[in-house]
Structure formats: C-alpha cells, structure tokens
C-alpha cells in the first residue's frame, strides 16, 4: 500500500460515496487510476465493504455513548465476545491505560441505554464500567 492508497482510504473513510472524479481531483491522478486502485483494495480485502452512516436526524434521535470497561483477570476475549452480542454495541476497542476495553454503543433512548449498561455490567468478567454519553460530534471536512 503506497501513499495514494492511503489517501484514497482516508477520503473513503470520511465518505464512502465520494465519486471517482472527486477522488481523482483530490489526489491529482487520473480517474482510471483511482478506479483501478479502489478495485484492487476491494479485491485484496483492505476494503471490506462500503456502508452508510446515518444522518444527523437519525443520530439526534438516539443515545450514543462510550462505555469504558475494566475486566477481571484474563477475561478480555470472553467479555469482548459477550459485548459484541449486544445489538446496541457498535464497536469494541481494546486500549491501554485505566480501562481494558471501550465499547461504542447506540441506543434508541435513555431507558434502552440504561438497560444496555445493566446487561454489560452483568457480563461475567466485567469488574467496573464508566460511561460517557456523546452530546455532539464533528468530523473533519470531506474533500
């Protein structure tokens, strides 16, 4: 993977629907080059899928949060598997520092959020949690 591939991935992570022409313009290469590079990234598995991100109207109707998790002993794999079985958990990150895992979650309302937290705290191996509700978010600008 060279610098062009990395640039394309950065742009596509921000907006997977960017037209080939916009990507070519932003990277100063031919459209055919961009198309062949993206095809190669897909074929190699570096790009697994193109997906959607919900707009502000949907995001504002949900409770989004980060939940930091401290794990007892060597239960990280077990706890991670259990977290990923909870529909509202979008992503689980292992991390350094005070917390062993950070889970990103999205619930339909505060009552659902409270229920998800209860379920997380009941997972065997979870010692302690701390949650932070995301109030607003900003992304870097697209092309």
N, C-alpha and C positions, 0 to 999 in steps of 0.2 A: 504494500500500500504506500503510495507516494503522497506528496503534498496535495495534488489535485484530488485524489480520492478522499483525503481527509477534509478538504474544503467542501466537496460535494456532500459528504456525510454531515458536516456541521450545518450546512444550509438545509438539508433534508430533515434533520432532526428538529429544526425550528418550524419547518412547514413542508411536509412530505408531498404536498400538492403543487409545489413550485413547477412551472413549466420548464421544459428543457431549454427554451430560448432564454429565459431569465437566468437559469444556472450558467448557460454558456456566456452570457453577457457579464455576469458577476465574476466568473473565473477567467475571462478573456481567452476562451478556447472555442472551437467550432462546436455547433450543436451535435454533429455526428460523433465527435469525441466524447461529449457529455453522455450521449445515449449509450455508446458502447461501454463507457466506464460504469454507468449505472447497471447495465445488463450484466457486466462482469461481477460487480459487487453482489448482485442478487444471486447469480449462478454460484458464486463461491460461498454463499451463506452469510457474508458480512452484513447484508441487508436481509433480514428475515421476513419483514412484511412492511407494507405501507398501511398506515392506520389513520384514524380520525382522532381529533381532540375536540372535546365538547366546547361549545362557545360559552361566553360569559353568562348568558341567560340560564344555561343548564348548571354551570359551576356555582352561580349565585343561589341556586335552589338546593344546593347540597352543603353538607358539612364536610370539609376536607381537613385532615389533621395529620400530624406526625406523632407517632407513639414510640417512645424510646423504651427499650425492654432490657432488663438485666436478667441474666439466665443463671440458674443454679448449676454448678459443675460443668459437665461436658454435654449438655443437653441442647446445644445450638442447632444441630441438624433436626432433632425432633421438634423443637419449638418452631423453627422455620417452616417445616412441613405443615404443622398444625395452623400456623398463621396463614399460609397460602391457601388453605382450605376454606378460609372465611371469605365469603364473596366480596365484602366491602374492603378487604385488604388488596390494594393495587400492586404494591411492590414491597419487598423486604430487603433491606440492606444490612450487611454486616459492617461493623465500624470499629474504630479504636476509641480509646478514651473511657469515659464513665459507663457508657451503655454498650451492650453487646450487639444489639440489633436496633434498627429503626424501621418501623413499618409506616408506609403511606396508606392512608385509608380515606374512603369517601362513603359517607352515609347520607341517607335521604333527609334526615332531620336529627335534632339533638337527642330525641328518645332512642332512635336507632343507633346513634353514636354511643350513647351510654350502654346500650345492650352489647355492642361490639367490644367496648372496653371490658365489660364484665366477662365476656367469653374469652378474651385474651388473657385476663388475669387468672382464669380457671385452668389454663393450659398447664399441664404437668411440666415443671422445669422453669416456669416464669417466676422469678423472685420478686421483681419490682417493676413498675411502669411509671412513666410520666408522659403526659400528652400535651400537645400544643395544637390548638385549632388555628388553621390558616385563615387570616382575616382578609387579606388581599394578596394578589400575586402580580408580578410583572415579568415579562420576558424580554430578552434582547430583541431589537428590531430585526425584521426579516429584510433581506436584500434591499 
